[in-house]
Amino acid sequence: MPGGPAPGPHRRGKDPRAGIYRSLAEALRSYPGTGADSPAARIGVASWEAWFPGRHLMSEAFYGLRADFALNDAPGPDKWVSRDMLRDLPFAPGGGNLRRDRGHRERPAAGGHPVLDAQG
């Protein structure tokens, strides 16, 4: 299974990701295929810690909603491919795509990535 940051300090117990990858791979055996419209291409596994590595931080993976998909015809970890779910949609972080007309304002977070705060 693809690696990522260690589970955050708020998580208690065993990291569930390995079990999630195993369960999804098992379920996809009932619906084989890796085409663009296959279940394997539509069901991904994302990691909260990979998208948000710390308080008030978001990674580049969040902008494209990067997740792992069981697209390779291989066993174990080699089956999984990371790809962006928003890969076909134009989006430029901080490039005017963020909605400012719904009571949100943009503020910089650590690393220079914008974060939306609800205005009170």
OpenMM code with the backbone's topology and positions (N, CA, C; nanometers):
from openmm import Vec3, app, unit

residues = "MET PRO GLY GLY PRO ALA PRO GLY PRO HIS ARG ARG GLY LYS ASP PRO ARG ALA GLY ILE TYR ARG SER LEU ALA GLU ALA LEU ARG SER TYR PRO GLY THR GLY ALA ASP SER PRO ALA ALA ARG ILE GLY VAL ALA SER TRP GLU ALA TRP PHE PRO GLY ARG HIS LEU MET SER GLU ALA PHE TYR GLY LEU ARG ALA ASP PHE ALA LEU ASN ASP ALA PRO GLY PRO ASP LYS TRP VAL SER ARG ASP MET LEU ARG ASP LEU PRO PHE ALA PRO GLY GLY GLY ASN LEU ARG ARG ASP ARG GLY HIS ARG GLU ARG PRO ALA ALA GLY GLY HIS PRO VAL LEU ASP ALA GLN GLY".split()
positions = [
    Vec3(0.0821, -0.1164, 0.0000),
    Vec3(0.0000, 0.0000, 0.0000),
    Vec3(0.0876, 0.1241, 0.0000),
    Vec3(0.0487, 0.2254, -0.0738),
    Vec3(0.1303, 0.3451, -0.0817),
    Vec3(0.1517, 0.4059, 0.0552),
    Vec3(0.2684, 0.4637, 0.0724),
    Vec3(0.3019, 0.5234, 0.2003),
    Vec3(0.2428, 0.6615, 0.2161),
    Vec3(0.2652, 0.7171, 0.3265),
    Vec3(0.2155, 0.8501, 0.3567),
    Vec3(0.2645, 0.8892, 0.4938),
    Vec3(0.2239, 1.0060, 0.5392),
    Vec3(0.2662, 1.0488, 0.6703),
    Vec3(0.2140, 0.9541, 0.7776),
    Vec3(0.2816, 0.9515, 0.8890),
    Vec3(0.2364, 0.8704, 1.0009),
    Vec3(0.1024, 0.9230, 1.0498),
    Vec3(0.0220, 0.8364, 1.1082),
    Vec3(-0.1061, 0.8826, 1.1605),
    Vec3(-0.0860, 0.9952, 1.2608),
    Vec3(-0.1794, 1.0870, 1.2627),
    Vec3(-0.1701, 1.2013, 1.3529),
    Vec3(-0.1805, 1.1602, 1.4989),
    Vec3(-0.1411, 1.2492, 1.5884),
    Vec3(-0.1419, 1.2168, 1.7305),
    Vec3(-0.2839, 1.1985, 1.7855),
    Vec3(-0.3850, 1.2478, 1.7134),
    Vec3(-0.5231, 1.2344, 1.7579),
    Vec3(-0.5792, 1.0943, 1.7348),
    Vec3(-0.5157, 1.0168, 1.6470),
    Vec3(-0.5661, 0.8835, 1.6142),
    Vec3(-0.5246, 0.7864, 1.7235),
    Vec3(-0.6197, 0.7058, 1.7637),
    Vec3(-0.5919, 0.6043, 1.8649),
    Vec3(-0.6029, 0.4669, 1.7994),
    Vec3(-0.5148, 0.3787, 1.8376),
    Vec3(-0.5217, 0.2433, 1.7867),
    Vec3(-0.4497, 0.2255, 1.6543),
    Vec3(-0.4815, 0.1154, 1.5907),
    Vec3(-0.4157, 0.0738, 1.4669),
    Vec3(-0.4581, 0.1620, 1.3489),
    Vec3(-0.3645, 0.1904, 1.2610),
    Vec3(-0.3925, 0.2664, 1.1384),
    Vec3(-0.4818, 0.1795, 1.0491),
    Vec3(-0.5988, 0.2288, 1.0100),
    Vec3(-0.6943, 0.1455, 0.9342),
    Vec3(-0.6645, 0.1324, 0.7859),
    Vec3(-0.5663, 0.2068, 0.7324),
    Vec3(-0.5485, 0.2108, 0.5872),
    Vec3(-0.5180, 0.0759, 0.5242),
    Vec3(-0.4335, -0.0059, 0.5861),
    Vec3(-0.4003, -0.1365, 0.5267),
    Vec3(-0.5259, -0.2216, 0.5104),
    Vec3(-0.6115, -0.2202, 0.6101),
    Vec3(-0.7369, -0.2952, 0.6012),
    Vec3(-0.8296, -0.2402, 0.4949),
    Vec3(-0.8303, -0.1080, 0.4779),
    Vec3(-0.9140, -0.0462, 0.3754),
    Vec3(-0.8669, -0.0876, 0.2358),
    Vec3(-0.7359, -0.0835, 0.2134),
    Vec3(-0.6819, -0.1263, 0.0840),
    Vec3(-0.7169, -0.2735, 0.0572),
    Vec3(-0.6996, -0.3586, 0.1589),
    Vec3(-0.7298, -0.5012, 0.1424),
    Vec3(-0.8781, -0.5239, 0.1116),
    Vec3(-0.9652, -0.4570, 0.1876),
    Vec3(-1.1099, -0.4742, 0.1675),
    Vec3(-1.1542, -0.4253, 0.0305),
    Vec3(-1.1009, -0.3134, -0.0123),
    Vec3(-1.1381, -0.2600, -0.1428),
    Vec3(-1.0884, -0.3515, -0.2549),
    Vec3(-0.9649, -0.3988, -0.2434),
    Vec3(-0.9121, -0.4902, -0.3459),
    Vec3(-0.9974, -0.6165, -0.3536),
    Vec3(-1.0410, -0.6675, -0.2381),
    Vec3(-1.1255, -0.7865, -0.2354),
    Vec3(-1.2615, -0.7587, -0.3005),
    Vec3(-1.3220, -0.6450, -0.2691),
    Vec3(-1.4511, -0.6099, -0.3286),
    Vec3(-1.4401, -0.5928, -0.4796),
    Vec3(-1.3299, -0.5362, -0.5265),
    Vec3(-1.3133, -0.5122, -0.6695),
    Vec3(-1.2925, -0.6414, -0.7486),
    Vec3(-1.2567, -0.7505, -0.6812),
    Vec3(-1.2457, -0.8791, -0.7509),
    Vec3(-1.3815, -0.9227, -0.8068),
    Vec3(-1.4893, -0.8789, -0.7433),
    Vec3(-1.6239, -0.9118, -0.7914),
    Vec3(-1.6639, -0.8273, -0.9114),
    Vec3(-1.5926, -0.7177, -0.9328),
    Vec3(-1.6212, -0.6247, -1.0430),
    Vec3(-1.4904, -0.5926, -1.1143),
    Vec3(-1.4353, -0.6898, -1.1870),
    Vec3(-1.3038, -0.6699, -1.2484),
    Vec3(-1.3050, -0.5643, -1.3585),
    Vec3(-1.1873, -0.5180, -1.3885),
    Vec3(-1.1680, -0.4198, -1.4945),
    Vec3(-1.0948, -0.2987, -1.4421),
    Vec3(-1.0253, -0.2326, -1.5327),
    Vec3(-0.9507, -0.1128, -1.4954),
    Vec3(-0.9732, 0.0000, -1.5950),
    Vec3(-1.0794, -0.0103, -1.6751),
    Vec3(-1.1097, 0.0942, -1.7721),
    Vec3(-1.1518, 0.2230, -1.7033),
    Vec3(-1.1690, 0.3270, -1.7826),
    Vec3(-1.2000, 0.4599, -1.7296),
    Vec3(-1.3307, 0.4650, -1.6516),
    Vec3(-1.4246, 0.3748, -1.6820),
    Vec3(-1.5529, 0.3769, -1.6136),
    Vec3(-1.5703, 0.2548, -1.5226),
    Vec3(-1.4631, 0.1868, -1.4922),
    Vec3(-1.4707, 0.0678, -1.4074),
    Vec3(-1.4809, 0.1091, -1.2604),
    Vec3(-1.5303, 0.0196, -1.1756),
    Vec3(-1.5311, 0.0502, -1.0324),
    Vec3(-1.3912, 0.0830, -0.9794),
    Vec3(-1.2898, 0.0145, -1.0294),
    Vec3(-1.1532, 0.0414, -0.9832),
    Vec3(-1.1094, 0.1843, -1.0144),
    Vec3(-1.1616, 0.2405, -1.1221),
    Vec3(-1.1254, 0.3774, -1.1595),
    Vec3(-1.2109, 0.4811, -1.0878),
    Vec3(-1.3184, 0.4371, -1.0250),
    Vec3(-1.4100, 0.5316, -0.9599),
    Vec3(-1.4045, 0.5275, -0.8078),
    Vec3(-1.3396, 0.4259, -0.7499),
    Vec3(-1.3324, 0.4151, -0.6047),
    Vec3(-1.1867, 0.4310, -0.5632),
    Vec3(-1.1575, 0.5367, -0.4921),
    Vec3(-1.0212, 0.5632, -0.4496),
    Vec3(-1.0094, 0.5661, -0.2982),
    Vec3(-0.8868, 0.5545, -0.2520),
    Vec3(-0.8563, 0.5622, -0.1093),
    Vec3(-0.7705, 0.6859, -0.0880),
    Vec3(-0.8193, 0.7756, -0.0036),
    Vec3(-0.7449, 0.8981, 0.0265),
    Vec3(-0.7046, 0.8975, 0.1737),
    Vec3(-0.5989, 0.9682, 0.2035),
    Vec3(-0.5499, 0.9780, 0.3405),
    Vec3(-0.5662, 1.1211, 0.3902),
    Vec3(-0.6384, 1.1361, 0.4988),
    Vec3(-0.6567, 1.2684, 0.5584),
    Vec3(-0.5211, 1.3296, 0.5916),
    Vec3(-0.4309, 1.2493, 0.6478),
    Vec3(-0.2994, 1.3002, 0.6860),
    Vec3(-0.2175, 1.3433, 0.5645),
    Vec3(-0.2388, 1.2780, 0.4500),
    Vec3(-0.1668, 1.3182, 0.3287),
    Vec3(-0.2213, 1.4510, 0.2754),
    Vec3(-0.3517, 1.4721, 0.2871),
    Vec3(-0.4117, 1.5973, 0.2391),
    Vec3(-0.3869, 1.7114, 0.3361),
    Vec3(-0.3911, 1.6822, 0.4656),
    Vec3(-0.3764, 1.7847, 0.5699),
    Vec3(-0.2692, 1.7385, 0.6688),
    Vec3(-0.1417, 1.7652, 0.6374),
    Vec3(-0.0318, 1.7106, 0.7167),
    Vec3(-0.0151, 1.7732, 0.8551),
    Vec3(-0.0808, 1.8809, 0.8834),
    Vec3(-0.0712, 1.9444, 1.0144),
    Vec3(-0.1807, 2.0478, 1.0305),
    Vec3(-0.1893, 2.1004, 1.1483),
    Vec3(-0.2914, 2.2016, 1.1753),
    Vec3(-0.2709, 2.3224, 1.0846),
    Vec3(-0.3754, 2.3651, 1.0182),
    Vec3(-0.3747, 2.4798, 0.9270),
    Vec3(-0.2847, 2.4574, 0.8052),
    Vec3(-0.2572, 2.3315, 0.7717),
    Vec3(-0.1755, 2.2991, 0.6547),
    Vec3(-0.2552, 2.2116, 0.5594),
    Vec3(-0.2345, 2.2342, 0.4313),
    Vec3(-0.2883, 2.1436, 0.3305),
    Vec3(-0.1783, 2.1175, 0.2292),
    Vec3(-0.1761, 1.9971, 0.1788),
    Vec3(-0.0710, 1.9598, 0.0850),
    Vec3(-0.1165, 1.9830, -0.0584),
    Vec3(-0.0232, 1.9733, -0.1497),
    Vec3(-0.0551, 1.9846, -0.2917),
    Vec3(-0.1517, 1.8741, -0.3352),
    Vec3(-0.1472, 1.7602, -0.2666),
    Vec3(-0.2356, 1.6481, -0.3004),
    Vec3(-0.3824, 1.6846, -0.2828),
    Vec3(-0.4120, 1.7778, -0.1931),
    Vec3(-0.5508, 1.8170, -0.1700),
    Vec3(-0.6093, 1.8901, -0.2905),
    Vec3(-0.5308, 1.9721, -0.3573),
    Vec3(-0.5832, 2.0530, -0.4679),
    Vec3(-0.6405, 1.9686, -0.5810),
    Vec3(-0.5840, 1.8535, -0.6054),
    Vec3(-0.6365, 1.7650, -0.7088),
    Vec3(-0.7180, 1.6503, -0.6514),
    Vec3(-0.7358, 1.6496, -0.5190),
    Vec3(-0.8012, 1.5390, -0.4488),
    Vec3(-0.7346, 1.4060, -0.4853),
    Vec3(-0.6035, 1.3990, -0.4591),
    Vec3(-0.5256, 1.2794, -0.4921),
    Vec3(-0.5689, 1.1614, -0.4057),
    Vec3(-0.5873, 1.0489, -0.4711),
    Vec3(-0.6245, 0.9251, -0.4034),
    Vec3(-0.5581, 0.8087, -0.4756),
    Vec3(-0.5603, 0.6935, -0.4118),
    Vec3(-0.5022, 0.5726, -0.4701),
    Vec3(-0.6131, 0.4866, -0.5288),
    Vec3(-0.5889, 0.4360, -0.6495),
    Vec3(-0.6866, 0.3557, -0.7218),
    Vec3(-0.6229, 0.2222, -0.7609),
    Vec3(-0.6996, 0.1148, -0.7564),
    Vec3(-0.6509, -0.0198, -0.7870),
    Vec3(-0.6526, -0.0429, -0.9379),
    Vec3(-0.5632, 0.0219, -1.0092),
    Vec3(-0.5658, 0.0195, -1.1560),
    Vec3(-0.4629, -0.0718, -1.2203),
    Vec3(-0.3616, -0.1127, -1.1479),
    Vec3(-0.2598, -0.1993, -1.2070),
    Vec3(-0.2983, -0.3459, -1.1917),
    Vec3(-0.2637, -0.4249, -1.2907),
    Vec3(-0.2875, -0.5683, -1.2854),
    Vec3(-0.1679, -0.6326, -1.2155),
    Vec3(-0.1625, -0.6119, -1.0839),
    Vec3(-0.0507, -0.6618, -1.0049),
    Vec3(-0.1015, -0.6909, -0.8639),
    Vec3(-0.0314, -0.7750, -0.7924),
    Vec3(-0.0738, -0.8048, -0.6549),
    Vec3(-0.0180, -0.7022, -0.5552),
    Vec3(-0.0834, -0.6946, -0.4398),
    Vec3(-0.0327, -0.6142, -0.3285),
    Vec3(-0.0207, -0.4666, -0.3599),
    Vec3(0.0826, -0.4036, -0.3047),
    Vec3(0.0995, -0.2594, -0.3193),
    Vec3(0.1165, -0.2124, -0.4636),
    Vec3(0.1658, -0.3010, -0.5510),
    Vec3(0.1888, -0.2626, -0.6903),
    Vec3(0.0582, -0.2432, -0.7680),
    Vec3(-0.0536, -0.2855, -0.7110),
    Vec3(-0.1844, -0.2702, -0.7742),
    Vec3(-0.2294, -0.1240, -0.7727),
    Vec3(-0.1822, -0.0458, -0.6759),
    Vec3(-0.2351, 0.0877, -0.6499),
    Vec3(-0.1599, 0.1967, -0.7245),
    Vec3(-0.2377, 0.2914, -0.7797),
    Vec3(-0.1844, 0.4047, -0.8549),
    Vec3(-0.2416, 0.5326, -0.7939),
    Vec3(-0.1550, 0.6281, -0.7625),
    Vec3(-0.2025, 0.7573, -0.7135),
    Vec3(-0.2373, 0.8452, -0.8329),
    Vec3(-0.3558, 0.9069, -0.8255),
    Vec3(-0.3939, 1.0011, -0.9304),
    Vec3(-0.4902, 1.1037, -0.8715),
    Vec3(-0.4988, 1.2160, -0.9386),
    Vec3(-0.5853, 1.3241, -0.8941),
    Vec3(-0.7262, 1.3039, -0.9485),
    Vec3(-0.8256, 1.3098, -0.8608),
    Vec3(-0.9641, 1.2954, -0.9056),
    Vec3(-1.0099, 1.4164, -0.9855),
    Vec3(-0.9465, 1.5309, -0.9662),
    Vec3(-0.9838, 1.6522, -1.0397),
    Vec3(-0.8906, 1.6781, -1.1576),
    Vec3(-0.8272, 1.5751, -1.2076),
    Vec3(-0.7265, 1.5925, -1.3127),
    Vec3(-0.7807, 1.6522, -1.4414),
    Vec3(-0.9082, 1.6343, -1.4693),
    Vec3(-0.9648, 1.6859, -1.5937),
    Vec3(-1.0339, 1.8205, -1.5778),
    Vec3(-1.0262, 1.8782, -1.4589),
    Vec3(-1.0916, 2.0062, -1.4334),
    Vec3(-0.9867, 2.1155, -1.4150),
    Vec3(-1.0044, 2.2305, -1.4793),
    Vec3(-0.9070, 2.3380, -1.4609),
    Vec3(-0.9170, 2.3953, -1.3207),
    Vec3(-0.8033, 2.4045, -1.2532),
    Vec3(-0.8012, 2.4613, -1.1188),
    Vec3(-0.6608, 2.5117, -1.0904),
    Vec3(-0.6520, 2.6342, -1.0454),
    Vec3(-0.5242, 2.6928, -1.0071),
    Vec3(-0.5396, 2.7486, -0.8664),
    Vec3(-0.4797, 2.6856, -0.7653),
    Vec3(-0.4923, 2.7357, -0.6286),
    Vec3(-0.4525, 2.8824, -0.6190),
    Vec3(-0.5384, 2.9611, -0.5585),
    Vec3(-0.5096, 3.1031, -0.5435),
    Vec3(-0.5265, 3.1805, -0.6724),
    Vec3(-0.5720, 3.1157, -0.7786),
    Vec3(-0.5841, 3.1800, -0.9078),
    Vec3(-0.7234, 3.2289, -0.9391),
    Vec3(-0.7991, 3.2643, -0.8369),
    Vec3(-0.9316, 3.3187, -0.8608),
    Vec3(-1.0417, 3.2147, -0.8652),
    Vec3(-1.0098, 3.0886, -0.8362),
    Vec3(-1.1117, 2.9849, -0.8400),
    Vec3(-1.1864, 2.9685, -0.7080),
    Vec3(-1.1335, 3.0246, -0.6008),
    Vec3(-1.1979, 3.0103, -0.4715),
    Vec3(-1.3192, 3.1013, -0.4635),
    Vec3(-1.4292, 3.0507, -0.4117),
    Vec3(-1.5525, 3.1285, -0.4016),
    Vec3(-1.5417, 3.2249, -0.2846),
    Vec3(-1.5616, 3.3519, -0.3106),
    Vec3(-1.5571, 3.4520, -0.2056),
    Vec3(-1.6955, 3.5094, -0.1779),
    Vec3(-1.7957, 3.4631, -0.2514),
    Vec3(-1.9291, 3.5200, -0.2375),
    Vec3(-2.0191, 3.4380, -0.1469),
    Vec3(-1.9641, 3.3468, -0.0706),
    Vec3(-2.0466, 3.2638, 0.0177),
    Vec3(-2.0034, 3.2787, 0.1636),
    Vec3(-1.9611, 3.3957, 0.2017),
    Vec3(-1.9246, 3.4184, 0.3403),
    Vec3(-1.7911, 3.3606, 0.3797),
    Vec3(-1.7017, 3.3444, 0.2855),
    Vec3(-1.5682, 3.2936, 0.3143),
    Vec3(-1.4648, 3.3965, 0.2724),
    Vec3(-1.3531, 3.3921, 0.3383),
    Vec3(-1.2415, 3.4769, 0.2990),
    Vec3(-1.1168, 3.3905, 0.2923),
    Vec3(-1.0267, 3.4298, 0.2081),
    Vec3(-0.9034, 3.3544, 0.1896),
    Vec3(-0.7977, 3.4113, 0.2823),
    Vec3(-0.7229, 3.3226, 0.3474),
    Vec3(-0.6106, 3.3654, 0.4285),
    Vec3(-0.4946, 3.2699, 0.4016),
    Vec3(-0.3716, 3.3168, 0.4111),
    Vec3(-0.2588, 3.2268, 0.3870),
    Vec3(-0.2370, 3.1344, 0.5060),
    Vec3(-0.2033, 3.0123, 0.4766),
    Vec3(-0.1641, 2.9167, 0.5803),
    Vec3(-0.0147, 2.8955, 0.5672),
    Vec3(0.0411, 2.8192, 0.6595),
    Vec3(0.1831, 2.7862, 0.6511),
    Vec3(0.2094, 2.7217, 0.5158),
    Vec3(0.3170, 2.7538, 0.4550),
    Vec3(0.3498, 2.7005, 0.3234),
    Vec3(0.2906, 2.7818, 0.2109),
    Vec3(0.2165, 2.8878, 0.2445),
    Vec3(0.1655, 2.9780, 0.1439),
    Vec3(0.0399, 2.9328, 0.0733),
    Vec3(-0.0188, 2.8209, 0.1137),
    Vec3(-0.1400, 2.7738, 0.0491),
    Vec3(-0.2606, 2.8419, 0.1110),
    Vec3(-0.3576, 2.8852, 0.0300),
    Vec3(-0.4737, 2.9528, 0.0854),
    Vec3(-0.5648, 2.8577, 0.1614),
    Vec3(-0.6248, 2.9099, 0.2654),
    Vec3(-0.7225, 2.8368, 0.3442),
    Vec3(-0.8471, 2.9234, 0.3501),
    Vec3(-0.9642, 2.8614, 0.3370),
    Vec3(-1.0880, 2.9379, 0.3470),
    Vec3(-1.1394, 2.9339, 0.4895),
    Vec3(-1.1680, 3.0500, 0.5441),
    Vec3(-1.2297, 3.0627, 0.6759),
    Vec3(-1.3705, 3.1136, 0.6580),
    Vec3(-1.4633, 3.0593, 0.7346),
    Vec3(-1.5989, 3.1115, 0.7336),
    Vec3(-1.5981, 3.2441, 0.8088),
    Vec3(-1.6563, 3.3453, 0.7501),
    Vec3(-1.6649, 3.4741, 0.8175),
    Vec3(-1.7825, 3.4709, 0.9132),
    Vec3(-1.7605, 3.5203, 1.0328),
    Vec3(-1.8640, 3.5145, 1.1353),
    Vec3(-1.9455, 3.6347, 1.1483),
] * unit.nanometer
topology = app.Topology()
chain = topology.addChain("A")
for resn in residues:
    res = topology.addResidue(resn, chain)
    for name in ("N", "CA", "C"):
        topology.addAtom(name, app.Element.getBySymbol(name[0]), res)
